[in-house]
Amino acid sequence: MTLRDVQHLLVQASEPVGKPGNNNFTLNGAGRYFHSVFGYGLLNAGRLVTLAENRQPVAPLLTEEEKPIDIRYPTPFTQEVDFCYSCVVNNSSKCVSKLEHVTINISFQTACGKLQIVLASPDGTESVLVDLPNVSENSRYTIHLMSVQFWDEVAFGTYMLKIIGGSNKCGRTKVLSVSLILYGTNDHKAKERQCRVAKKHASNDKRVHSDTEYALIFLGGGAVVLTALMVYAYRINASRIFIIKYWTRLQRFACKRLPPSDKYELHPFRNNIGCSDLVGTRLIDSPEVQGSNPGPST
């Protein structure tokens, strides 16, 4: 009997303590109750012996490593990292389709304040990997975190790692690198599931929203705003030109037909001008401006 045989027997022979729902046991996606302190519960020795006598060989252990496909910052001190795992079960015997445990390899630099790291499986099961009320500032760690809370869940889909850390005083915990490793077996009965976001194949330091991409998004947004302002300004200017153009035509028409004493108008956008500026004939401006009413000069 191997170590993995014993692990499977312990999970199968354990039972939750107390009444489900009132004992801090939570149900994972495979229908197994789990406690953050007591694991899968109290071991039933009789059931363990019965299962051991009738045990079947455990399928070979398979592993799959995934890199982040998306990083988000929903709050100033929260980071959400998405991993997508997919595999064509019927075409490969190396697909991890049924989980046993998962590990997170993460390197980060802390900020002062609390630090919490939570991993959510595609079924929505959440496993708290780190929960510290206070950490020192500017400490760099590279750690390996493991969870067995997803035992027997279907492996396919999107995993979300949430890192909560930092404060207004010293900023946010900085994640330097992170990866997800799945451990499990191949089960042809497992159904393929699509990830919430499209999977992207890139290098180990891939990051969907890199600093360069953020800069390009910012510049693109600025260009759109600037273009909108230019169009708005052009419309205003075009309207201004349209009004001046047709107002001037109206003035020319009036200047040719009004008596010389009345050949004075108000321009909509400039100071008062005389008809001489419009029709090419030198005229004396109106008496309202000059204080007299002479006729046209010779």
C-alpha positions as CSV (number, residue, x, y, z in Angstrom):
1,M,0.0,0.0,0.0
2,T,1.4,3.3,-1.1
3,L,1.2,6.7,0.6
4,R,-1.4,7.8,-2.0
5,D,-3.5,4.7,-1.2
6,V,-3.6,5.7,2.5
7,Q,-4.5,9.3,1.5
8,H,-7.5,8.2,-0.5
9,L,-8.6,5.8,2.3
10,L,-8.4,8.6,4.9
11,V,-10.5,11.0,2.8
12,Q,-13.1,8.3,2.1
13,A,-13.3,7.0,5.6
14,S,-13.6,10.4,7.4
15,E,-16.9,12.0,8.5
16,P,-17.8,15.5,9.5
17,V,-18.3,16.1,13.2
18,G,-21.6,17.5,14.4
19,K,-24.6,18.6,12.3
20,P,-23.6,19.8,8.8
21,G,-24.1,23.5,8.4
22,N,-23.5,24.3,12.1
23,N,-20.0,23.0,12.5
24,N,-17.9,25.1,10.1
25,F,-17.6,22.2,7.7
26,T,-18.1,23.4,4.1
27,L,-19.1,21.3,1.1
28,N,-16.7,21.2,-1.8
29,G,-17.6,20.7,-5.5
30,A,-17.3,16.9,-5.2
31,G,-19.8,16.7,-2.3
32,R,-17.2,16.2,0.4
33,Y,-17.3,18.1,3.7
34,F,-14.1,19.9,4.7
35,H,-12.9,21.8,7.8
36,S,-10.0,24.2,7.7
37,V,-8.7,22.6,11.0
38,F,-10.0,19.1,11.0
39,G,-9.7,18.4,7.3
40,Y,-12.4,15.9,6.2
41,G,-13.5,15.1,9.7
42,L,-13.3,12.3,12.2
43,L,-11.8,9.1,11.0
44,N,-14.2,6.1,11.1
45,A,-11.8,3.2,11.9
46,G,-14.2,0.5,11.0
47,R,-15.0,2.0,7.6
48,L,-11.3,2.5,7.0
49,V,-10.6,-1.2,7.5
50,T,-13.5,-2.2,5.2
51,L,-12.3,0.1,2.4
52,A,-8.7,-1.1,2.8
53,E,-9.8,-4.7,2.4
54,N,-11.7,-3.9,-0.8
55,R,-9.4,-1.2,-2.2
56,Q,-8.7,-0.8,-5.9
57,P,-5.3,0.3,-7.2
58,V,-5.1,4.1,-7.3
59,A,-4.6,5.6,-10.8
60,P,-1.2,7.1,-11.6
61,L,-0.6,10.6,-10.2
62,L,-0.6,13.3,-12.9
63,T,0.5,16.9,-12.7
64,E,-0.2,20.1,-14.7
65,E,1.3,23.5,-14.1
66,E,-0.5,26.7,-15.2
67,K,0.6,30.3,-15.4
68,P,-1.6,33.3,-14.9
69,I,-3.8,34.4,-17.8
70,D,-5.2,37.5,-16.1
71,I,-4.4,39.8,-13.2
72,R,-6.9,42.3,-11.8
73,Y,-6.9,44.9,-9.1
74,P,-10.5,45.3,-7.9
75,T,-9.5,47.4,-4.8
76,P,-6.3,49.2,-3.9
77,F,-5.1,46.3,-1.7
78,T,-6.6,43.3,-3.5
79,Q,-5.2,41.4,-6.5
80,E,-7.0,38.6,-8.3
81,V,-5.0,36.2,-10.5
82,D,-6.8,33.9,-12.9
83,F,-5.5,30.5,-14.1
84,C,-7.2,28.5,-16.8
85,Y,-6.8,24.7,-17.1
86,S,-8.3,22.7,-20.0
87,C,-7.5,19.4,-21.7
88,V,-9.2,17.1,-24.1
89,V,-9.8,14.1,-21.9
90,N,-10.7,11.6,-24.7
91,N,-7.5,12.4,-26.6
92,S,-5.0,12.2,-23.8
93,S,-4.4,9.9,-20.9
94,K,-2.2,12.6,-19.3
95,C,-5.1,15.0,-18.5
96,V,-5.6,15.8,-14.9
97,S,-9.4,15.6,-14.8
98,K,-10.0,14.7,-11.1
99,L,-8.2,16.6,-8.4
100,E,-6.4,15.3,-5.3
101,H,-4.5,18.5,-4.2
102,V,-3.2,21.7,-5.6
103,T,-0.1,23.9,-4.8
104,I,0.6,27.5,-5.4
105,N,4.2,28.7,-5.9
106,I,4.3,32.4,-5.2
107,S,7.0,35.0,-4.7
108,F,5.9,38.4,-3.2
109,Q,7.1,41.4,-1.3
110,T,4.9,42.4,1.6
111,A,3.5,45.7,2.7
112,C,2.6,46.3,6.4
113,G,-0.8,45.2,7.5
114,K,-2.8,42.0,7.0
115,L,-2.0,39.4,4.5
116,Q,-4.6,36.9,3.2
117,I,-4.3,34.5,0.2
118,V,-7.3,32.5,-0.9
119,L,-7.7,30.1,-3.8
120,A,-11.0,29.4,-5.4
121,S,-11.6,26.4,-7.6
122,P,-13.8,26.3,-10.8
123,D,-16.6,24.8,-8.6
124,G,-16.4,27.9,-6.4
125,T,-14.8,26.2,-3.4
126,E,-12.6,28.6,-1.5
127,S,-9.5,27.5,0.4
128,V,-7.7,30.0,2.7
129,L,-4.0,29.4,2.2
130,V,-2.6,32.3,4.3
131,D,-4.3,34.4,6.9
132,L,-2.0,36.7,8.9
133,P,-3.3,39.7,10.8
134,N,-0.1,41.7,10.5
135,V,3.1,41.3,8.5
136,S,6.3,43.4,8.4
137,E,6.9,45.8,5.5
138,N,9.3,45.1,2.6
139,S,9.9,41.4,3.4
140,R,10.3,39.2,0.4
141,Y,9.1,35.6,0.4
142,T,9.0,32.6,-1.9
143,I,6.7,30.0,-0.6
144,H,4.8,26.9,-1.7
145,L,1.2,26.6,-0.5
146,M,-0.9,23.4,-0.7
147,S,-4.6,22.6,-0.4
148,V,-6.5,19.3,-0.3
149,Q,-9.9,21.0,0.0
150,F,-10.7,20.4,-3.7
151,W,-10.3,16.6,-3.5
152,D,-12.3,14.7,-6.2
153,E,-13.5,18.0,-7.9
154,V,-13.3,18.2,-11.7
155,A,-10.1,19.9,-12.6
156,F,-11.2,21.9,-15.7
157,G,-12.0,25.6,-15.6
158,T,-10.8,28.8,-14.1
159,Y,-9.0,29.1,-10.8
160,M,-8.8,32.4,-9.0
161,L,-6.1,33.3,-6.5
162,K,-7.0,36.4,-4.4
163,I,-4.2,38.2,-2.5
164,I,-5.3,40.8,0.0
165,G,-2.6,42.8,1.7
166,G,-1.4,46.3,2.4
167,S,-2.6,49.5,3.9
168,N,-2.8,53.2,3.2
169,K,0.4,53.7,5.0
170,C,2.7,51.4,3.0
171,G,0.8,50.4,-0.2
172,R,0.0,47.0,-1.6
173,T,1.7,43.6,-1.4
174,K,3.6,43.1,-4.7
175,V,3.3,39.7,-6.4
176,L,6.5,39.0,-8.2
177,S,5.7,35.6,-9.7
178,V,3.0,32.9,-9.2
179,S,2.0,29.6,-10.7
180,L,-0.6,26.9,-10.0
181,I,0.2,23.1,-10.0
182,L,-2.6,20.6,-10.2
183,Y,-2.2,17.0,-8.9
184,G,-4.7,14.3,-9.7
185,T,-5.8,11.5,-11.9
186,N,-7.3,11.0,-15.3
187,D,-11.0,10.2,-15.3
188,H,-12.7,9.8,-18.7
189,K,-16.1,10.4,-17.2
190,A,-15.1,14.0,-16.3
191,K,-16.7,16.6,-18.6
192,E,-14.6,19.3,-20.2
193,R,-15.5,22.8,-19.0
194,Q,-14.6,26.1,-20.6
195,C,-12.8,28.8,-18.7
196,R,-14.5,32.1,-17.9
197,V,-11.8,33.9,-20.0
198,A,-9.9,32.7,-23.1
199,K,-6.7,30.9,-22.4
200,K,-3.6,32.6,-23.7
201,H,-0.3,30.8,-24.3
202,A,2.7,32.9,-23.4
203,S,6.0,32.9,-21.6
204,N,6.3,32.2,-17.9
205,D,6.2,35.9,-17.1
206,K,3.1,36.4,-19.1
207,R,0.6,38.9,-17.9
208,V,-2.5,39.9,-19.8
209,H,-2.5,43.5,-18.4
210,S,1.1,44.4,-18.4
211,D,2.4,47.9,-17.6
212,T,2.9,48.5,-21.3
213,E,-0.6,47.5,-22.2
214,Y,-2.0,49.7,-19.5
215,A,0.0,52.6,-21.0
216,L,-1.4,51.8,-24.5
217,I,-4.9,51.6,-23.1
218,F,-4.4,55.0,-21.4
219,L,-3.0,56.6,-24.5
220,G,-5.8,55.1,-26.6
221,G,-8.4,56.4,-24.3
222,G,-6.7,59.8,-24.3
223,A,-6.7,59.8,-28.1
224,V,-10.4,59.1,-28.2
225,V,-11.1,61.9,-25.8
226,L,-8.9,64.3,-27.7
227,T,-10.6,63.4,-31.0
228,A,-14.0,64.0,-29.5
229,L,-12.9,67.4,-28.2
230,M,-11.5,68.3,-31.6
231,V,-14.7,67.3,-33.3
232,Y,-16.7,69.3,-30.8
233,A,-14.4,72.3,-31.3
234,Y,-14.6,71.9,-35.1
235,R,-18.3,71.9,-35.0
236,I,-18.3,75.1,-32.9
237,N,-15.9,76.7,-35.3
238,A,-17.7,75.5,-38.4
239,S,-21.0,76.9,-37.0
240,R,-19.2,80.1,-36.3
241,I,-17.9,80.3,-39.9
242,F,-21.4,79.4,-41.2
243,I,-23.0,82.2,-39.2
244,I,-20.4,84.8,-40.2
245,K,-20.6,83.8,-43.9
246,Y,-24.3,84.1,-44.2
247,W,-24.6,87.1,-41.9
248,T,-22.0,88.9,-44.1
249,R,-24.0,88.0,-47.3
250,L,-27.1,89.5,-45.7
251,Q,-25.2,92.6,-44.8
252,R,-23.9,93.0,-48.3
253,F,-27.4,92.7,-49.6
254,A,-28.6,95.3,-47.1
255,C,-25.7,97.7,-47.8
256,K,-26.5,97.8,-51.5
257,R,-30.1,98.7,-50.8
258,L,-30.2,100.9,-47.7
259,P,-29.7,104.7,-47.8
260,P,-26.2,105.9,-46.9
261,S,-27.2,107.1,-43.5
262,D,-28.5,103.7,-42.5
263,K,-25.5,101.7,-43.8
264,Y,-24.2,100.5,-40.5
265,E,-24.7,97.1,-38.9
266,L,-23.7,95.0,-35.9
267,H,-21.5,92.1,-36.6
268,P,-22.3,89.0,-34.5
269,F,-18.7,88.1,-33.5
270,R,-16.7,91.3,-34.1
271,N,-16.9,95.0,-33.2
272,N,-19.1,97.4,-35.2
273,I,-18.1,97.8,-38.8
274,G,-19.4,99.9,-41.6
275,C,-20.8,98.9,-45.0
276,S,-17.5,100.1,-46.6
277,D,-15.9,96.9,-45.3
278,L,-18.5,94.8,-47.1
279,V,-19.3,96.5,-50.5
280,G,-16.0,98.1,-51.4
281,T,-17.4,101.7,-51.2
282,R,-16.0,104.1,-48.6
283,L,-18.9,105.1,-46.3
284,I,-19.1,107.2,-43.2
285,D,-20.1,105.1,-40.2
286,S,-23.6,105.5,-38.7
287,P,-24.4,108.6,-36.5
288,E,-24.8,106.4,-33.4
289,V,-21.0,105.9,-33.5
290,Q,-19.8,109.2,-35.0
291,G,-22.2,111.5,-33.2
292,S,-23.3,113.1,-36.6
293,N,-25.1,112.1,-39.8
294,P,-23.1,113.1,-42.8
295,G,-23.7,111.6,-46.2
296,P,-21.3,109.5,-48.1
297,S,-17.9,110.9,-48.9
298,T,-16.8,111.8,-52.4
